[in-house]
């Protein structure tokens, strides 16, 4: 997946014993209950969408490019 084709989709998911707001493989926030995570996402969606489009989140969700140098 290239950086240009990255389309962030915010989801609430149970991951590592906590409810998390996630985009791809990146965890943006964690909560004790699903209701709390959904409420926070609903109230602060603009902030999470902005964060989801950041360079660090895009880099974390992009396949690494391996370059082989021949001598």
JOWOQUI-V261174 format. One record per backbone hydrogen bond with DSSP energy under -0.5 kcal/mol. CO is the residue of the C=O (numbers start at 1). NH is the residue of the N-H. If there is no record, write none. Layout:
# JOWOQUI-V261174
co = (CO & CO)
nh = (NH & NH)
This chain:
# JOWOQUI-V261174
co = (1 & 2 & 3 & 6 & 9 & 11 & 11 & 13 & 13 & 15 & 18 & 19 & 20 & 20 & 21 & 21 & 22 & 23 & 26 & 26 & 29 & 31 & 33 & 34 & 35 & 36 & 37 & 38 & 39 & 40 & 42 & 44 & 45 & 46 & 47 & 48 & 49 & 51 & 54 & 55 & 56 & 57 & 59 & 64 & 65 & 66 & 67 & 68)
nh = (63 & 5 & 6 & 8 & 24 & 13 & 22 & 15 & 20 & 18 & 15 & 31 & 13 & 22 & 28 & 29 & 11 & 26 & 23 & 28 & 21 & 19 & 37 & 38 & 39 & 40 & 41 & 42 & 43 & 44 & 45 & 48 & 49 & 50 & 51 & 52 & 53 & 54 & 58 & 59 & 60 & 61 & 62 & 66 & 67 & 68 & 69 & 70)
